[in-house]
Amino acid sequence: QMQKRKPMPKEYVNKLKEHPYVVKATEWTISFTPDFKRMAYDEYYTGKSMRQIFTDAGFDVEILGDKRLQNFRSKLLQKAEKDANFEDRRINNCRKEG
């Protein structure tokens, strides 16, 4: 059974926008800073759970939900294989052919 993603409450989105580890936030998505990704990656490998990492960083994991944390974790581990700096490549991502 697929868990349906829920939009985050607007009040929480506004709170996220003020968070030092957040680049961008909407009801549906959150973009985290490279610093947060590096820290999360390091702490994950010392045995901390994603829930604990997010809680310690001041995020409300009940509002974020397990699905978001799982998605963050899998993207984080995929990105770590490609780029240990966790810089957001989308800015330089040119999709033009040729």
N, C-alpha and C positions, 0 to 999 in steps of 0.2 A: 504494500500500500504506500503510494507516494504521499509524502507529507507536503501539504500545500503551503507555499510561502505566503506570509502575511506582510502587508506593508507596515512599516514602523509608524507609530504615532508621530504627528507633526511636531509636538512638543519635544519628543526625544530626538527627532532629526535636527531641530534647532540646537539642542544641547550638543549633539554630535559635531555640528559645524564649529562649535567653540573648542572642541577637544584638540589638544596639541598633536595627537597622533592621527588626526583625520584631515585628509586633503579635501575631500568632497563627500557630501552626504545627500541622499534623496530618500523618499519613502521606501525605495526598493534596493538601493545600492549604497555601499560605503567604499570609498577609496582611502586606503591607509598610507601613511608616510613610509618611505624606505627605512627610516629608523625603527618604526614599530615592527616592520616585517623582519628586519635583522634581529631585533630583540626577541620577537616571538619565536623565530627559528632557533636561536641559541637556547632559549629557555625550554622549548619543546624537546630539544635534544639532551637537556639535563634531566628530563623526566617529568616536566610539568605538563599538565593537561591544558588544552586550549581554553577550557572554561576558566581555569585558574589564571592563565596568562592574561586573558581579557579582563577578568575580575580585578586582578592586581593592577592592571593599567587603567582602572577606573571606568570600565564599560559595564553596562547592565546586561548580563548574559541572558536574563529572562526575556528581555525585550528583543535582543538580537536573535535568540533562538538557536537551537542545536544545529539546524540545517545551515545557517549562515556560518557558524563556527566550523562545521565540517567542510564546507566549500572553501573557506579561507585556508584551512589546513591543507587541503589537496592542491589548491593553486600555489600556496607557499612552497610546498615540497617540489612541485613541478618547476617553478621558477628558480628555485635554489640550484637545480641541476644545470640550468642555463646561465644564470647570472647571480652570483653570490652578493651583489650589491643591492639587488631588489629595486633598481631604478625603474621607474615607469617608462617603458619603451613606447607607449602609445603616442606620445608627443612627437617622436621622430619616425613614427610608423608611416611610411609612404606606401600606399596601396596601388600606385599606378604601375601598369605593366610597361616593361621595356625601359 
